[in-house]
Amino acid sequence: SAGQSGTVERVMHEFKEGELRTGNGKGPKVTDRKQAIAIALHESGSTNQETPAKNRHNLARTKGKEKLGETAEAETEGKGAQDESIAKGAGRTGR
């Protein structure tokens, strides 16, 4: 969905900027691209490793954090930059 693709876009942007961390954002920085993709799918609620109910819960929790500006991208670049990358990811079609 559009919300999920925006979340994946934001997480991958955090990875590229070196802001993505494991755990609750307090662990070590993520350096492996495959791990970053796994985190992005988990946060967006689109992983095939969890139940649909758990995916909905993960997406709702992530969207709440994005609204409050509690993501790594929002903390370092500002909420406007976070909103911009989410909108950019949601605007893409056919991918």
C-alpha positions in Angstrom: 0.0 0.0 0.0 1.0 3.7 -0.2 1.6 3.9 3.5 3.7 0.9 3.6 5.9 2.0 0.6 6.4 5.4 2.3 7.6 3.7 5.5 10.0 1.5 3.5 11.3 4.6 1.7 11.9 6.3 5.1 13.7 3.3 6.6 16.0 2.8 3.6 16.8 6.6 3.7 17.8 6.2 7.3 20.0 3.3 6.3 21.7 5.2 3.5 22.3 8.2 5.8 23.8 5.8 8.5 21.0 6.6 11.0 19.3 3.2 11.1 19.9 1.2 14.3 18.8 -2.2 15.5 16.4 -2.8 18.3 14.6 0.3 19.6 17.0 2.6 17.9 19.5 2.2 20.8 21.5 -0.7 19.3 24.4 -0.6 16.9 24.1 0.9 13.5 22.8 -1.3 10.7 25.5 -1.8 8.0 24.0 -4.8 6.1 21.6 -3.9 3.3 19.6 -7.1 3.7 19.1 -6.4 7.4 17.9 -2.9 6.5 15.4 -4.3 4.1 14.2 -6.8 6.8 13.7 -3.9 9.2 11.9 -1.8 6.6 9.5 -4.7 5.8 8.9 -5.3 9.5 8.2 -1.7 10.3 5.9 -1.3 7.3 3.9 -4.4 8.2 4.5 -6.2 5.0 6.8 -9.0 6.0 5.7 -12.6 5.3 7.3 -13.8 8.5 4.5 -12.6 10.8 0.8 -13.0 11.1 -1.5 -10.4 9.4 -2.6 -9.2 12.9 1.1 -8.6 13.9 1.7 -6.8 10.6 -1.2 -4.5 11.3 0.1 -3.8 14.8 3.6 -3.0 13.5 2.3 -0.6 10.8 0.0 1.1 13.4 2.9 1.5 15.8 5.2 2.9 13.1 2.6 5.3 11.8 2.2 6.6 15.3 5.9 7.2 15.7 6.0 9.0 12.3 3.1 11.3 13.3 4.9 12.3 16.5 8.3 12.7 14.7 10.0 10.0 16.8 11.9 8.3 14.0 15.6 8.6 13.5 15.2 10.7 10.3 12.8 13.1 12.1 15.2 13.5 15.0 18.2 14.3 12.9 16.8 16.1 9.8 13.5 17.4 11.1 9.9 16.2 10.7 9.6 18.0 7.4 12.3 15.9 5.9 10.7 12.8 7.2 7.3 13.8 5.8 8.9 14.6 2.5 10.5 11.2 2.1 7.3 9.4 3.1 5.3 11.4 0.5 8.0 10.6 -2.1 7.7 6.9 -1.4 3.9 7.0 -1.4 3.8 8.8 -4.7 5.5 6.1 -6.6 3.4 3.7 -8.6 4.2 0.6 -10.6 7.1 -0.5 -8.5 
